[in-house]
Amino acid sequence: MELKINLKKERQNTEINPEKLDFGRIFTDHMFEMYYTPEKGWHNAQIVPFHNFDLSPATMVFHYAQSVFEGLKAYKYKGKYIALMRPEENFKRLNRSARRLVIPEIDEEFVLNALIELLKIEKNWIPDKKGYALYIRPTIIGTDPVIRLKPSENYLFYIILSPVGPYYKNGFKPAKILVETEYVRSVRGQTGDTKASANYGISLIAGKKATELGYDQALWLDAIERRYIEEVGSMNIFFVIDGKIVTPKLRGSILPGITRDSIIKLAKHLGYEVEERDITIDEVIEGIEKGKVTECFGTGTAAVISPVGVLGYKGKNYIIGNGEIGPISKRLFDEYTGIQYGEKEDVFGWLKIIEY
């Protein structure tokens, strides 16, 4: 498939002040898009000026949420290159999500190459400061203008870019997490292990409740017994228990995070013992009270690693460790971000370096 490029005549001012970036509100001059029809398959791939879509009020995605997305970042690497962290894994996961929602799969290699071309065009939008990046949002939506419960026949795939700073306004500081006991996120066999857009819509109420109570995010428990820890709103979750790094195993209702997988591999490489297993909220609370749980942190593309200092459960706050950033969390954060920005050796071959 040919990639067409239609550049904007007048570019926006790309002198970005990183300190004033509000996550996900500013977008670059250009985007990538392509379309799917049963007759042509995926076609009309092009890089075009950022624009709004003209969609019917009956468009199926608005009514039946047939939509999947991904999130990854581009970094300034050694001041003169662009770096992506394991982007192939994002497009593999996008296709896994697409299969679950009966969406036609994309050509992963073609789309990655198209993204690289888009990044070369928008290179000046990448903040040149550690902890800042260009956030990348690939998305597929069903576009049939039909109010009828069935898979759409036509689709739109697009990628937009947004320069971003830290996901949490307080940066790399311990977060306060509220354990959600009323609502549930997903069950095995549902879509919890995909990047289905609807997963995030149904999670908003718990996040809103947590924020209103003074917390940063909500921690989900399993939907059946309401006792097994699953994940946080935008992150996978890890605990340090008796010096061992422990994270919930993938049960079919937890997103298989790419950052999660990377941190597991990195931690083992650094000599830590890592265990993926079922973890109950009772074990965690008891472990905090007895000093066995010394650290907790979340992982995800947006926040990278987010230490957790307070866990709220049934009206009581439990301070993890001393409520500050733990040594394991700090080391993993430094090592992982060091790889991203070229300060540490990429022993895993995770980085895709783009010259421009």
LINKA-V999194 format. One record per helix or strand of 3 or more residues. SS is the DSSP state (@ for helix, = for strand). FROM is the first residue (numbers start at 0). LEN is the number of residues. If there is no record, write none. Layout:
ss;from;len
SS;FROM;LEN
SS;FROM;LEN
//
This chain:
ss;from;len
=;2;3
@;17;3
=;29;8
=;40;9
@;59;5
=;66;3
=;71;6
=;80;5
@;86;14
@;107;14
@;122;3
=;132;10
=;154;10
=;174;5
@;196;16
=;216;5
=;227;5
=;234;7
=;243;4
@;257;12
=;273;3
@;280;10
=;292;8
=;303;10
=;315;4
@;326;14
=;350;5
//
